Structures are given as structure tokens and as C-alpha cells.
Amino acid sequence: MSTYPPPGGPSVGRRFEEALELIELELQHAIAYVNDAVVPEIRRESIAALRAMSDRLRNLADRFERSGAGSSGSRAPSPGKPEDAHR
């Protein structure tokens, strides 16, 4: 009858500990990669996307403002442009 592991070889507990150490090392490398490469790229792309969305929203607001300028209804004051107090 054979025994596993063979006598004199590493015990199952020791092999398990070695596997855990290797997994931990790989996780540390993965975390470093994410922090060093992925996170900065996501930040750059997020900033670019926010700027593009800001430009689109500004253009949309300008279109709304222009389309309301020809109507006879009253408009709300634009932010940053105080209403004339003598109207």
C-alpha cells in the first residue's frame, strides 16, 4: 500500500502553505499592476469623458437658450448673468 505524499517529502500542510504564499505573491503583483497601470488610465479616460460630456451639455444649453430667445415667453436668467433690475 502506497502513501501520499511519499515519506521524506513535503507534508500536505507545507505544500498548502507554499501554494498560499505563491497566490499571495501573485495578488501583490496584480494589485501593483492595477495601481500603476490601470487606475491612471481610467482616470485619464474619465477626465476626457467628463470634458466631452461637459462640452455636449454646454452646446445643448446654448441650443435651448437660442431656441427660447425667439419665443414670446419669459426666460429664466442665465447663471452668472444678473437680471437687469430696471425692467
Secondary structure, DSSP 4 states (H G I P E B T S, - for coil): ---SSPTTS--HHHHHHHHHHHHHHHHHHHHHHIIIIIHHHHHHHHHHHHHHHHHHHHHHHHHHHHHHHTSSS--PPPTT-PPPTT-
